[in-house]
Every structure is written in structure tokens, then in C-alpha cells.
Amino acid sequence: MSARNLSPLAIERLAIRRFAAKHGRTWAKATKRERAAWLARTEPCIREEHGIAPGAEWRGGDWQAPQQADLFDLIDTPEVTA
């Protein structure tokens, strides 16, 4: 699976599968504290494995650099059309 199609939901699902594999119990049996701690530790690792920058944001179905403008959204603005 490449970073291009690894959505935030896919990252969470992968983290949940890793939790079950490591702890031998289901995600449903984990406490809220355990879930939050596991996701906080595991998500950055999964993002790094798939080449997703730590500060990247999921927008429009793809990862983008933080605070990067989507140029297609700017086409109809007066500054661009003038």
C-alpha cells in the first residue's frame, strides 16, 4: 500500500490490527486510555513507513504539505484571473 492511497482511516485500521497482533486481544477490549496511547505512538511510525511527512494534512483525497494552497482552488480568485 503506497502513501497515496493510505488515508487517515486506513492508518487507524492498520494501527488497530497491530494492536491486536501485539497484545493478543481485540481493540474493543482496550480502554480509552490504551487506545489513545497506542494511536499516539503508532500513527507516526506508520506514516513514516509509508513516506508520509509528519506534518502532512489529508485534503481532497491526498496528503499535502501543511498550509499548502491547492492551486486548483485558486483558479477562480481575482488575483489569478487578472
C-alpha positions, -999 to +999 in steps of 0.1 A: +000+000+000+015+033-010+012+066+008-010+079-020-039+057-010-032+053+027-059+076+042-061+086+078-088+059+083-065+033+067-037+043+091-061+039+121-072+005+109-036-006+104-028+006+139-058-014+153-046-046+135-011-041+150-026-036+185-045-069+182-014-087+169+009-074+196-015-077+226-034-107+216-068-091+223-093-071+204-094-033+201-129-034+217-114-047+249-088-019+252-096+010+274-099+045+260-066+054+276-049+024+260-064+032+226-053+069+227-018+060+238-015+033+212-027+055+183-004+084+195+027+060+194+018+040+163+004+066+138+037+085+134+055+052+128+030+041+102+032+075+085+070+073+084+069+037+070+047+049+041+066+081+034+040+105+047+056+136+062+048+142+099+031+175+092+012+164+061-025+170+060-052+149+043-071+171+019-090+162-012-082+126-011-044+130-009-016+141+015-004+177+012+022+197+029+008+217+058-006+251+049+000+244+012-026+260-010-043+238-036-037+257-068-068+244-084-088+261-057-072+294-066-081+294-103-113+314-098-098+340-075-095+376-088-057+376-082-052+346-105-076+356-133-064+392-135 
